[in-house]
């Protein structure tokens, strides 16, 4: 029995590792590459392993597939932890192998004293960081099938529950695209951090960290880390994933997020895009320039004037937007939501006036012109740096709609998944840990 099982495991693991062979040949140190190279093999063999393991030991194999991300903590425990260890020694070992304090602190809060490998993996399963994709305009095929099965069995309530879980509505801003995308390819993707039910978890404990996007159109999206609007392009024979927009929640909502996520918003966004492009067989990823963004949201192109009135700081603001065709659109909006209606730059001018003691005012001409310096910094500097760092390739350029945009190719170097957290380089961690413990 075990001979046949062993052959099955070797074949499954071999096929999985074989798919990553070019990466192993790329000259990367095996100490760094081994956990990620072995991960697909673990995922491939996990079902077979469980057939031949005693029930009490099944927890020793952890192979949870997540969209574009994996846990460095989980990998190090799987491939580096042997027998039982004191929690202090365990954390030092994890630190020495590149697991960040942020991931340890958010996951291992329930471990005390001497713990086994199974104990640690169960703690990770219960408390580990989890990201979920919410995609507007797309239904999960598996959930669609499950909903249909429930409907056929007569369980209408269950079918409705599944539909609501699997379909999050249509995209909200499809008109805000550059021309000539592949028809039907537009999507709005949110990387979200679901609220944990486990009371021990201190990263996303229920009731402790809950936030929204900050835009009223996305009020039903829970705990979004980043919003990615994208479509497909065919450019010089290449299939390109084109990022129309990448944006985190509003400043007010970001303040409600765990600090570990606040600091990594664009890291998480670029990782997710690259992993998606790798998974779906794109030839590369490109994104809008800062100038495209500034032009897209320039109010002076659409609005002749904005008149406003209100009764004091914190009270609702009445906005009168006079459009280019003379139409007047009047809205009464919450004080903190003004930017949702007229954009951040114009909203700042209104709020500054209010806080300066004015109760009425008007924006015309150059006041409506969006400078877009923040947008230019994100799209011309931050994103190229992140895509180069995580894409493992130099940023190049392509021409889209007669505009030169940044582009990074998807190659064998592009990872298929990324760690949730990025830590200090190996070798630096041991000394840093010892200093923290007062040993040096």
VOPAGU-2260 file (C-alpha; in pm, 1 decimal, decimal comma):
REM VOPAGU-2260
SITE   aa  ch    i         X         Y         Z
SITE  UNK   A    0       0,0       0,0       0,0
SITE  UNK   A    1     268,8     247,3     103,7
SITE  UNK   A    2     478,4     175,0    -206,2
SITE  UNK   A    3     194,4     283,2    -432,7
SITE  UNK   A    4     124,4     584,4    -214,3
SITE  UNK   A    5     488,7     689,1    -226,7
SITE  UNK   A    6     494,5     667,5    -605,6
SITE  UNK   A    7     177,0     880,5    -622,4
SITE  UNK   A    8     327,1    1140,9    -391,2
SITE  UNK   A    9     652,9    1155,9    -584,9
SITE  UNK   A   10     471,9    1190,6    -916,6
SITE  UNK   A   11     240,1    1463,9    -787,7
SITE  UNK   A   12     519,8    1655,9    -617,5
SITE  UNK   A   13     753,8    1609,5    -912,0
SITE  UNK   A   14     505,0    1755,7   -1158,6
SITE  UNK   A   15     444,9    2055,1    -933,4
SITE  UNK   A   16     814,1    2129,9    -880,2
SITE  UNK   A   17     891,4    2066,9   -1248,2
SITE  UNK   A   18     664,6    2358,0   -1339,9
SITE  UNK   A   19     890,7    2582,2   -1132,6
SITE  UNK   A   20    1219,5    2436,3   -1250,7
SITE  UNK   A   21    1331,7    2746,5   -1448,2
SITE  UNK   A   22    1307,1    2949,7   -1129,7
SITE  UNK   A   23    1527,2    2705,0    -946,1
SITE  UNK   A   24    1783,6    2739,7   -1226,1
SITE  UNK   A   25    1780,0    3118,8   -1207,9
SITE  UNK   A   26    2063,0    3121,8    -955,9
SITE  UNK   A   27    1856,1    3200,2    -646,0
SITE  UNK   A   28    1994,2    3059,5    -321,7
SITE  UNK   A   29    1818,0    2737,2    -232,7
SITE  UNK   A   30    1786,8    2848,3     130,6
SITE  UNK   A   31    1562,0    3133,1      10,9
SITE  UNK   A   32    1387,0    2948,2    -271,7
SITE  UNK   A   33    1316,4    2609,2    -114,4
SITE  UNK   A   34     996,2    2692,3      74,9
SITE  UNK   A   35     829,5    2856,5    -224,8
SITE  UNK   A   36     950,5    2590,2    -468,7
SITE  UNK   A   37     818,4    2318,8    -241,8
SITE  UNK   A   38     484,1    2485,3    -180,2
SITE  UNK   A   39     316,7    2373,4    -509,1
SITE  UNK   A   40     437,6    2022,3    -437,8
SITE  UNK   A   41     284,6    2037,2     -90,8
SITE  UNK   A   42     -43,4    2157,3    -238,5
SITE  UNK   A   43     -35,4    1882,5    -496,9
SITE  UNK   A   44      39,0    1599,4    -256,1
SITE  UNK   A   45    -170,2    1713,2      42,2
SITE  UNK   A   46    -484,1    1516,4     -57,2
SITE  UNK   A   47    -280,2    1200,5    -108,1
SITE  UNK   A   48     -87,5    1249,9     215,8
SITE  UNK   A   49    -408,1    1274,6     416,0
SITE  UNK   A   50    -520,4     936,0     283,8
SITE  UNK   A   51    -221,1     766,3     446,5
SITE  UNK   A   52    -181,9     968,8     766,1
SITE  UNK   A   53    -348,3     895,7    1102,0
SITE  UNK   A   54    -630,0    1140,1    1164,3
SITE  UNK   A   55    -451,8    1300,7    1461,5
SITE  UNK   A   56    -150,7    1390,2    1246,7
SITE  UNK   A   57    -335,7    1542,9     953,8
SITE  UNK   A   58    -277,1    1889,4    1093,3
SITE  UNK   A   59      93,6    1848,1    1014,7
SITE  UNK   A   60      22,2    1916,4     648,1
SITE  UNK   A   61    -100,8    2263,8     567,0
SITE  UNK   A   62    -175,7    2337,0     202,2
SITE  UNK   A   63    -422,8    2620,9     178,5
SITE  UNK   A   64    -439,3    2782,3    -166,2
SITE  UNK   A   65    -499,6    3157,6    -145,9
SITE  UNK   A   66    -538,1    3412,9    -427,0
SITE  UNK   A   67    -187,2    3533,5    -506,8
SITE  UNK   A   68     -53,2    3524,0    -150,7
SITE  UNK   A   69      99,9    3279,5      95,0
SITE  UNK   A   70     214,6    3289,7     453,2
SITE  UNK   A   71     589,8    3299,2     507,7
SITE  UNK   A   72     517,6    3189,8     863,8
SITE  UNK   A   73     326,6    2884,6     744,5
SITE  UNK   A   74     597,4    2785,9     497,9
SITE  UNK   A   75     879,5    2814,5     750,8
SITE  UNK   A   76     686,2    2607,9    1006,2
SITE  UNK   A   77     609,0    2342,4     744,1
SITE  UNK   A   78     964,3    2308,5     617,4
SITE  UNK   A   79    1188,7    2415,7     905,8
SITE  UNK   A   80    1019,4    2320,0    1232,4
SITE  UNK   A   81    1098,4    1973,7    1361,8
SITE  UNK   A   82     985,8    1864,6    1706,7
SITE  UNK   A   83     829,7    2063,4    1988,9
SITE  UNK   A   84     985,0    2397,9    2084,5
SITE  UNK   A   85     947,0    2665,0    2348,7
SITE  UNK   A   86     761,2    2963,4    2201,4
SITE  UNK   A   87    1060,5    3193,5    2256,0
SITE  UNK   A   88    1290,0    2963,1    2057,2
SITE  UNK   A   89    1019,3    2913,7    1795,9
SITE  UNK   A   90     989,0    3289,2    1735,9
SITE  UNK   A   91    1366,3    3325,1    1713,4
SITE  UNK   A   92    1380,0    3045,8    1454,4
SITE  UNK   A   93    1097,7    3207,6    1256,5
SITE  UNK   A   94    1270,9    3547,3    1277,3
SITE  UNK   A   95    1597,7    3397,2    1149,2
SITE  UNK   A   96    1414,8    3258,2     844,8
SITE  UNK   A   97    1253,7    3584,1     741,5
SITE  UNK   A   98     914,4    3581,7     917,2
SITE  UNK   A   99     824,3    3935,9    1017,6
SITE  UNK   A  100     723,9    4039,2    1370,4
SITE  UNK   A  101     398,7    4171,4    1221,4
SITE  UNK   A  102     295,6    3825,4    1101,5
SITE  UNK   A  103     406,8    3653,4    1421,2
SITE  UNK   A  104     228,8    3907,1    1642,3
SITE  UNK   A  105     -93,9    3884,7    1443,6
SITE  UNK   A  106    -101,7    3504,2    1434,1
SITE  UNK   A  107      70,8    3337,6    1728,4
SITE  UNK   A  108     -94,4    3525,7    2014,7
SITE  UNK   A  109    -246,3    3209,3    2164,4
SITE  UNK   A  110      75,2    3007,2    2192,7
SITE  UNK   A  111     244,0    2971,2    2532,6
SITE  UNK   A  112     514,8    2741,8    2668,0
SITE  UNK   A  113     625,2    2437,7    2470,2
SITE  UNK   A  114     434,5    2378,3    2144,4
SITE  UNK   A  115     435,0    2114,3    1871,3
SITE  UNK   A  116     430,7    2165,5    1496,9
SITE  UNK   A  117      64,2    2065,5    1490,6
SITE  UNK   A  118     -11,2    2327,7    1758,2
SITE  UNK   A  119     152,8    2599,7    1550,6
SITE  UNK   A  120     -17,0    2499,3    1225,2
SITE  UNK   A  121    -355,3    2489,5    1398,9
SITE  UNK   A  122    -288,9    2838,6    1535,4
SITE  UNK   A  123    -203,2    2958,6    1183,6
SITE  UNK   A  124    -519,8    2799,6    1047,7
SITE  UNK   A  125    -727,9    2974,7    1311,5
SITE  UNK   A  126    -558,6    3313,8    1323,8
SITE  UNK   A  127    -346,6    3350,0    1009,6
SITE  UNK   A  128    -385,6    3642,3     773,5
SITE  UNK   A  129    -638,8    3575,7     498,5
SITE  UNK   A  130    -706,1    3785,8     190,1
SITE  UNK   A  131   -1011,3    3739,2     -32,5
SITE  UNK   A  132   -1084,1    3881,9    -375,1
SITE  UNK   A  133   -1411,8    4062,4    -435,3
SITE  UNK   A  134   -1458,6    4115,9    -808,8
SITE  UNK   A  135   -1740,4    4333,1    -941,4
SITE  UNK   A  136   -1876,3    4204,1   -1270,5
SITE  UNK   A  137   -1765,7    3846,2   -1216,0
SITE  UNK   A  138   -1922,2    3542,5   -1051,4
SITE  UNK   A  139   -1718,1    3261,7    -898,5
SITE  UNK   A  140   -1789,4    2956,4   -1126,4
SITE  UNK   A  141   -1788,1    2715,0    -830,4
SITE  UNK   A  142   -2041,2    2924,6    -638,1
SITE  UNK   A  143   -2252,2    2961,7    -950,3
SITE  UNK   A  144   -2264,5    2582,5    -981,7
SITE  UNK   A  145   -2348,0    2542,8    -611,2
SITE  UNK   A  146   -2627,4    2799,7    -634,5
SITE  UNK   A  147   -2775,7    2620,1    -934,7
SITE  UNK   A  148   -2762,2    2285,9    -748,5
SITE  UNK   A  149   -2937,9    2436,8    -445,1
SITE  UNK   A  150   -3203,3    2588,5    -667,5
SITE  UNK   A  151   -3263,8    2255,0    -841,4
SITE  UNK   A  152   -3301,8    2081,6    -504,9
SITE  UNK   A  153   -3571,8    2331,1    -406,5
SITE  UNK   A  154   -3366,4    2517,0    -145,2
SITE  UNK   A  155   -3434,5    2867,5    -275,2
SITE  UNK   A  156   -3305,6    3038,2      41,3
SITE  UNK   A  157   -2969,6    2860,8      15,6
SITE  UNK   A  158   -2944,1    2939,7    -356,3
SITE  UNK   A  159   -3008,3    3307,6    -280,1
SITE  UNK   A  160   -2746,9    3308,1      -3,1
SITE  UNK   A  161   -2486,2    3157,7    -237,8
SITE  UNK   A  162   -2568,9    3405,0    -514,6
SITE  UNK   A  163   -2529,2    3698,5    -277,3
SITE  UNK   A  164   -2194,7    3562,4    -162,5
SITE  UNK   A  165   -2064,9    3493,2    -513,1
SITE  UNK   A  166   -2189,1    3795,3    -705,1
SITE  UNK   A  167   -2100,1    4137,9    -571,2
SITE  UNK   A  168   -2272,7    4349,3    -835,5
SITE  UNK   A  169   -2174,4    4523,1   -1154,4
SITE  UNK   A  170   -1870,0    4748,7   -1192,2
SITE  UNK   A  171   -1933,5    5107,9   -1087,9
SITE  UNK   A  172   -1696,1    5312,5   -1303,7
SITE  UNK   A  173   -1663,7    5133,8   -1636,2
SITE  UNK   A  174   -1678,2    5467,7   -1820,8
SITE  UNK   A  175   -1351,7    5574,5   -1655,8
SITE  UNK   A  176   -1127,3    5376,7   -1890,5
SITE  UNK   A  177    -879,0    5465,0   -2158,7
SITE  UNK   A  178   -1016,6    5382,0   -2507,5
SITE  UNK   A  179    -970,0    5056,4   -2698,4
SITE  UNK   A  180    -967,0    4795,4   -2423,8
SITE  UNK   A  181   -1078,8    4441,0   -2512,2
SITE  UNK   A  182   -1462,5    4448,5   -2496,2
SITE  UNK   A  183   -1603,6    4282,5   -2184,3
SITE  UNK   A  184   -1267,1    4261,8   -2008,4
SITE  UNK   A  185   -1320,0    4542,9   -1756,1
SITE  UNK   A  186   -1320,9    4442,9   -1386,6
SITE  UNK   A  187   -1310,6    4608,8   -1046,6
SITE  UNK   A  188   -1117,7    4393,0    -800,6
SITE  UNK   A  189   -1086,4    4449,2    -427,2
SITE  UNK   A  190    -832,4    4264,7    -215,1
SITE  UNK   A  191   -1012,0    4235,2     118,6
SITE  UNK   A  192    -923,0    4114,7     467,7
SITE  UNK   A  193   -1222,5    3923,9     607,4
SITE  UNK   A  194   -1308,3    3983,7     973,1
SITE  UNK   A  195   -1188,6    3700,2    1193,2
SITE  UNK   A  196   -1431,5    3522,4    1422,4
SITE  UNK   A  197   -1153,8    3387,0    1645,8
SITE  UNK   A  198   -1148,9    3600,5    1962,5
SITE  UNK   A  199    -770,9    3559,8    2006,9
SITE  UNK   A  200    -674,5    3725,1    1680,0
SITE  UNK   A  201    -535,8    4074,9    1729,6
SITE  UNK   A  202    -499,5    4174,9    1363,4
SITE  UNK   A  203    -859,9    4149,4    1250,8
SITE  UNK   A  204   -1060,9    4062,3    1559,0
SITE  UNK   A  205   -1431,7    4114,2    1499,5
SITE  UNK   A  206   -1537,1    4460,8    1615,5
SITE  UNK   A  207   -1178,8    4581,7    1647,9
SITE  UNK   A  208   -1088,6    4653,4    1285,7
SITE  UNK   A  209   -1372,0    4706,4    1039,2
SITE  UNK   A  210   -1360,7    4960,9     759,4
SITE  UNK   A  211   -1494,9    5050,2     415,0
SITE  UNK   A  212   -1353,7    5190,7      91,6
SITE  UNK   A  213   -1472,9    5541,5     173,0
SITE  UNK   A  214   -1647,5    5585,8    -162,2
SITE  UNK   A  215   -2026,0    5566,8    -137,0
SITE  UNK   A  216   -2045,6    5349,1    -449,9
SITE  UNK   A  217   -1857,6    5073,2    -265,1
SITE  UNK   A  218   -2036,5    5091,3      69,3
SITE  UNK   A  219   -2114,3    4717,1      63,2
SITE  UNK   A  220   -1747,5    4608,1      35,4
SITE  UNK   A  221   -1612,1    4505,7     376,6
SITE  UNK   A  222   -1248,6    4557,6     479,9
SITE  UNK   A  223   -1101,0    4650,1     140,4
SITE  UNK   A  224    -723,4    4688,2     140,0
SITE  UNK   A  225    -695,2    4812,0    -217,3
SITE  UNK   A  226    -918,2    4868,9    -519,7
SITE  UNK   A  227    -785,2    4768,9    -864,2
SITE  UNK   A  228    -970,1    4865,7   -1182,6
SITE  UNK   A  229    -828,3    4686,6   -1485,3
SITE  UNK   A  230    -894,3    4558,7   -1836,4
SITE  UNK   A  231    -721,8    4367,1   -2116,2
SITE  UNK   A  232    -526,7    4517,0   -2406,1
SITE  UNK   A  233    -377,0    4367,7   -2719,3
SITE  UNK   A  234     -52,0    4555,1   -2786,5
SITE  UNK   A  235     196,7    4449,1   -3055,2
SITE  UNK   A  236      76,6    4090,0   -3035,2
SITE  UNK   A  237      98,8    4080,5   -2655,8
SITE  UNK   A  238    -185,4    4025,9   -2409,5
SITE  UNK   A  239    -154,7    4303,2   -2151,6
SITE  UNK   A  240    -329,1    4339,4   -1815,8
SITE  UNK   A  241    -380,8    4715,8   -1802,6
SITE  UNK   A  242    -433,6    4879,8   -1463,7
SITE  UNK   A  243    -669,5    5174,1   -1501,1
SITE  UNK   A  244    -656,0    5258,6   -1132,5
SITE  UNK   A  245    -505,0    5128,1    -808,9
SITE  UNK   A  246    -622,9    5299,9    -492,9
SITE  UNK   A  247    -651,7    5233,2    -121,7
SITE  UNK   A  248    -941,6    5338,4     102,6
SITE  UNK   A  249    -991,3    5701,9     199,1
SITE  UNK   A  250    -764,6    5848,0     466,7
SITE  UNK   A  251   -1047,4    5827,1     721,5
SITE  UNK   A  252   -1104,1    5457,6     649,9
SITE  UNK   A  253    -732,7    5375,1     635,6
SITE  UNK   A  254    -704,1    5502,8     991,6
SITE  UNK   A  255    -930,7    5212,4    1095,4
SITE  UNK   A  256    -708,7    4947,8     931,0
SITE  UNK   A  257    -439,9    4750,2    1113,5
SITE  UNK   A  258    -107,3    4931,3    1081,4
SITE  UNK   A  259      50,6    4626,0     916,7
SITE  UNK   A  260    -195,1    4662,5     626,7
SITE  UNK   A  261    -184,7    5043,2     609,1
SITE  UNK   A  262     188,7    5029,5     539,3
SITE  UNK   A  263     152,7    4771,7     262,9
SITE  UNK   A  264    -141,9    4893,5      53,5
SITE  UNK   A  265      45,6    4937,7    -276,7
SITE  UNK   A  266     270,6    4637,6    -206,6
SITE  UNK   A  267     -39,4    4418,8    -175,9
SITE  UNK   A  268    -193,5    4574,4    -487,8
SITE  UNK   A  269     107,6    4519,6    -712,5
SITE  UNK   A  270     160,0    4166,2    -583,0
SITE  UNK   A  271    -202,3    4077,4    -654,9
SITE  UNK   A  272    -187,2    4218,6   -1008,5
SITE  UNK   A  273     135,0    4033,9   -1090,7
SITE  UNK   A  274       8,9    3703,7    -949,7
SITE  UNK   A  275    -318,1    3744,2   -1142,8
SITE  UNK   A  276    -128,7    3818,0   -1465,4
SITE  UNK   A  277      94,2    3513,3   -1410,5
SITE  UNK   A  278    -203,1    3288,8   -1334,5
SITE  UNK   A  279    -408,4    3403,0   -1634,8
SITE  UNK   A  280    -127,7    3387,8   -1891,0
SITE  UNK   A  281     -76,2    3757,2   -1963,6
SITE  UNK   A  282     243,1    3866,0   -2136,8
SITE  UNK   A  283     280,6    4172,0   -1917,3
SITE  UNK   A  284     127,5    4437,6   -1694,7
SITE  UNK   A  285      96,4    4806,7   -1782,2
SITE  UNK   A  286     -67,4    5097,3   -1600,8
SITE  UNK   A  287    -188,6    5451,5   -1656,3
SITE  UNK   A  288      47,3    5744,5   -1615,4
SITE  UNK   A  289      -1,0    6009,9   -1349,2
SITE  UNK   A  290     -84,5    6257,3   -1624,7
SITE  UNK   A  291    -364,9    6030,4   -1749,8
SITE  UNK   A  292    -506,3    6015,6   -1398,6
SITE  UNK   A  293    -489,3    6391,8   -1346,0
SITE  UNK   A  294    -658,2    6454,4   -1680,2
SITE  UNK   A  295    -929,1    6196,8   -1608,9
SITE  UNK   A  296   -1036,1    6364,1   -1284,3
SITE  UNK   A  297    -993,1    6726,8   -1393,2
SITE  UNK   A  298   -1322,6    6890,8   -1295,6
SITE  UNK   A  299   -1265,5    7188,2   -1524,8
SITE  UNK   A  300   -1339,5    6962,5   -1822,9
SITE  UNK   A  301   -1693,4    6892,7   -1705,6
SITE  UNK   A  302   -1797,5    7162,7   -1457,3
SITE  UNK   A  303   -1838,5    7539,3   -1503,4
SITE  UNK   A  304   -1862,3    7618,6   -1132,0
SITE  UNK   A  305   -1923,6    7469,8    -787,5
SITE  UNK   A  306   -2116,0    7680,1    -536,4
SITE  UNK   A  307   -2150,3    7560,8    -180,4
SITE  UNK   A  308   -2315,4    7654,6     145,5
SITE  UNK   A  309   -2335,0    7508,6     495,2
SITE  UNK   A  310   -2399,7    7601,1     856,7
SITE  UNK   A  311   -2067,8    7523,4    1025,1
SITE  UNK   A  312   -1781,0    7277,9    1061,2
SITE  UNK   A  313   -1902,9    6919,5    1059,7
SITE  UNK   A  314   -2253,4    6991,3     927,8
SITE  UNK   A  315   -2375,7    6872,6     583,5
SITE  UNK   A  316   -2264,8    7071,7     279,7
SITE  UNK   A  317   -2503,8    7179,0       2,3
SITE  UNK   A  318   -2323,7    7161,6    -332,5
SITE  UNK   A  319   -2452,5    7326,5    -651,9
SITE  UNK   A  320   -2262,9    7195,9    -955,3
SITE  UNK   A  321   -2317,0    7395,5   -1275,3
SITE  UNK   A  322   -2215,1    7172,9   -1565,4
SITE  UNK   A  323   -2074,4    7289,7   -1898,7
SITE  UNK   A  324   -2418,4    7265,6   -2062,1
SITE  UNK   A  325   -2572,0    7489,6   -1795,1
SITE  UNK   A  326   -2742,9    7210,3   -1601,6
SITE  UNK   A  327   -2735,5    7261,2   -1224,7
SITE  UNK   A  328   -2698,3    6955,0   -1004,1
SITE  UNK   A  329   -2765,8    7010,5    -631,5
SITE  UNK   A  330   -2661,0    6763,2    -364,3
SITE  UNK   A  331   -2659,2    6775,3      16,6
SITE  UNK   A  332   -2368,0    6561,7     130,7
SITE  UNK   A  333   -2212,0    6471,7     468,6
SITE  UNK   A  334   -1919,0    6692,9     564,9
SITE  UNK   A  335   -1673,2    6402,3     551,6
SITE  UNK   A  336   -1801,9    6281,9     211,7
SITE  UNK   A  337   -1747,5    6599,3       7,1
SITE  UNK   A  338   -1446,1    6443,8    -167,8
SITE  UNK   A  339   -1668,8    6158,5    -294,3
SITE  UNK   A  340   -1867,1    6410,6    -497,7
SITE  UNK   A  341   -1612,9    6666,9    -620,2
SITE  UNK   A  342   -1275,0    6499,3    -573,0
SITE  UNK   A  343   -1000,2    6543,0    -315,4
SITE  UNK   A  344    -842,7    6862,3    -454,4
SITE  UNK   A  345   -1167,6    7057,7    -487,8
SITE  UNK   A  346   -1296,6    6920,1    -156,4
SITE  UNK   A  347    -982,9    7040,9      22,4
SITE  UNK   A  348   -1045,0    7394,7    -104,4
SITE  UNK   A  349   -1405,3    7384,3      18,4
SITE  UNK   A  350   -1312,4    7239,4     359,3
SITE  UNK   A  351   -1028,8    7491,1     401,8
SITE  UNK   A  352   -1277,5    7773,2     334,7
SITE  UNK   A  353   -1525,5    7630,7     586,3
SITE  UNK   A  354   -1260,6    7587,7     852,9
SITE  UNK   A  355   -1150,6    7943,2     779,9
SITE  UNK   A  356   -1493,0    8066,0     889,0
SITE  UNK   A  357   -1681,7    8091,1     558,1
SITE  UNK   A  358   -2032,0    7946,1     522,5
SITE  UNK   A  359   -2067,0    7999,6     145,7
SITE  UNK   A  360   -1825,5    7997,8    -144,0
SITE  UNK   A  361   -1765,9    7923,8    -509,2
SITE  UNK   A  362   -1504,5    7741,8    -717,0
SITE  UNK   A  363   -1453,9    7846,9   -1079,6
SITE  UNK   A  364   -1180,3    7853,1   -1342,4
SITE  UNK   A  365    -840,8    7754,7   -1207,0
SITE  UNK   A  366    -995,5    7649,3    -873,7
SITE  UNK   A  367   -1146,3    7353,9   -1059,6
SITE  UNK   A  368    -817,0    7253,9   -1216,7
SITE  UNK   A  369    -677,7    6939,2   -1056,3
SITE  UNK   A  370    -303,8    6956,2    -999,1
SITE  UNK   A  371    -276,0    6581,1    -956,4
SITE  UNK   A  372      69,6    6588,8    -795,7
SITE  UNK   A  373     -29,8    6303,1    -564,0
SITE  UNK   A  374    -155,7    6097,8    -859,0
SITE  UNK   A  375     162,1    6161,8   -1054,7
SITE  UNK   A  376     372,5    6045,9    -760,5
SITE  UNK   A  377     176,2    5720,6    -726,3
SITE  UNK   A  378     158,1    5625,7   -1095,1
SITE  UNK   A  379     494,4    5760,5   -1213,3
SITE  UNK   A  380     709,1    5669,0    -913,6
SITE  UNK   A  381     550,6    5437,1    -655,5
SITE  UNK   A  382     397,3    5182,6    -893,3
SITE  UNK   A  383     703,1    5149,3   -1122,6
SITE  UNK   A  384     919,1    5086,0    -814,6
SITE  UNK   A  385     678,6    4824,5    -676,3
SITE  UNK   A  386     628,2    4644,3   -1009,2
SITE  UNK   A  387    1003,7    4627,4   -1066,0
SITE  UNK   A  388    1062,4    4498,6    -713,4
SITE  UNK   A  389     795,4    4229,4    -715,5
SITE  UNK   A  390     789,4    4149,9   -1088,2
SITE  UNK   A  391    1162,3    4068,2   -1087,0
SITE  UNK   A  392    1201,9    4245,0   -1423,4
SITE  UNK   A  393    1304,4    4592,5   -1537,8
SITE  UNK   A  394    1020,0    4832,2   -1612,7
SITE  UNK   A  395     991,1    4895,8   -1987,4
SITE  UNK   A  396     749,5    5100,0   -2197,5
SITE  UNK   A  397     466,4    5037,6   -2442,4
SITE  UNK   A  398     257,1    5276,1   -2650,3
SITE  UNK   A  399    -115,0    5265,4   -2567,7
SITE  UNK   A  400    -346,6    5515,1   -2738,4
SITE  UNK   A  401     -43,0    5713,1   -2855,9
SITE  UNK   A  402      78,8    5753,5   -2496,2
SITE  UNK   A  403     394,7    5593,8   -2358,8
SITE  UNK   A  404     305,8    5395,2   -2046,9
SITE  UNK   A  405     514,2    5186,6   -1807,5
SITE  UNK   A  406     511,7    4810,8   -1860,1
SITE  UNK   A  407     664,5    4508,8   -1686,0
SITE  UNK   A  408     680,9    4171,7   -1866,5
SITE  UNK   A  409     557,1    3852,4   -1707,2
SITE  UNK   A  410     833,9    3592,6   -1731,3
SITE  UNK   A  411     952,5    3275,8   -1559,5
SITE  UNK   A  412    1100,5    3504,4   -1292,8
SITE  UNK   A  413     758,7    3638,7   -1195,3
SITE  UNK   A  414     643,6    3458,6    -878,5
SITE  UNK   A  415     313,8    3271,7    -879,5
SITE  UNK   A  416     239,3    3391,9    -525,8
SITE  UNK   A  417     377,3    3637,6    -272,3
SITE  UNK   A  418     415,1    3645,5     106,0
SITE  UNK   A  419     161,1    3854,6     295,5
SITE  UNK   A  420     440,7    4040,8     471,5
SITE  UNK   A  421     786,6    4140,5     349,4
SITE  UNK   A  422    1059,2    4122,7     612,0
SITE  UNK   A  423    1423,7    4220,7     645,9
SITE  UNK   A  424    1684,4    4024,5     444,6
SITE  UNK   A  425    1800,6    3691,2     581,2
SITE  UNK   A  426    2115,3    3731,0     786,5
SITE  UNK   A  427    2009,8    4068,9     923,5
SITE  UNK   A  428    1731,6    3917,2    1129,8
SITE  UNK   A  429    1934,8    3707,8    1370,3
SITE  UNK   A  430    2150,2    3998,9    1486,8
SITE  UNK   A  431    1848,0    4227,1    1508,9
SITE  UNK   A  432    1659,3    3971,0    1716,2
SITE  UNK   A  433    1951,6    3927,7    1954,2
SITE  UNK   A  434    1979,3    4304,0    1999,2
SITE  UNK   A  435    1607,5    4320,7    2070,5
SITE  UNK   A  436    1648,6    4052,2    2336,3
SITE  UNK   A  437    1941,7    4238,7    2493,1
SITE  UNK   A  438    2198,1    3969,9    2405,6
SITE  UNK   A  439    2432,3    4211,8    2221,3
